[in-house]
Amino acid sequence: MSGSTTKSAYWRGARDGAPFIIVLIPFALLFGVVATEAGLTLAQSMGFNALVIAGSAQFAAVSLMQEDAPLFAVLATALAVNLRMGMYSAALVPHLGAAPLWKRAIVAYMTLDQTYTVAVLEYEKRPKMSISEKLAFFFGVATPVVPTWYAFAFVGVLIGGAVPPAFALDFALPIAFIAMVAPSLKSLAHVASAFTSVVAALLLVGLPWGTGLLIAAACAMAVGATVETLMERRA
């Protein structure tokens, strides 16, 4: 029975992760094209892809490299964009923290916006899932997501600048994040944080080296924490 429920959880995860392919294909293609335009070779682009495997941070770093930004600005921006992975990991610990170390290592590598968002929503919806079922579901979500990212980033590097600008592949980035963030806006603190990040990012878009993004992220976290504290006091 346990094996069948684990297999069922895996395929349920694969089914829930499959729709992300629609936005991951242009997203990954665009990264490959941008990496080529930034002067990275095929090996460098795919090595970067495999080591970092975090689309938004990769885009931020490559974009700054194109602008000849100093190394510290590239590293600081990529780190700031990826700080959310630390929060994702902390949120997954109550669910997957009891898994063997090697499985947790694979989970850590595959913790992406898509896998985290879908998995946590499932865990909240089905609180009685066993640890094996939770792992199976997580890996199921990752099954269509991770290979798609690798494969189409590779294609993007190969075709380079052959993609016409009219294709506007960059539409995939905001659509993907809207699809993931929207279901998570469950409280006033979440909404306030999201609204602050949007407004601050738009107001600070002219700052060099992506510093506007860093400031917007800090403002959003501060506002979200403040609203949550006030709500707890009022409660």
Secondary structure, DSSP 8 states (H G I E B T S, - for coil): -HHHHHHHHHHHHHHHHGGGHHHHHHHHHHHHHHHHHTT--HHHHHHHHHHH--HHHHHHHHHHHHTT--HHHHHHHHHHHHHHHHHHHHHHHHHHTTS-HHHHHHHHHT--HHHHHHHHHHHHH-TT--HHHHHHHHHHHHHHHHHHHHHHHHHHHHHGGGS-GGG-GGGHHHHHHHHHHGGG--SHHHHHHHHHHHHHHHHTTTSGGGHHHHHHHHHHHHHHHHHHHHHHHH-
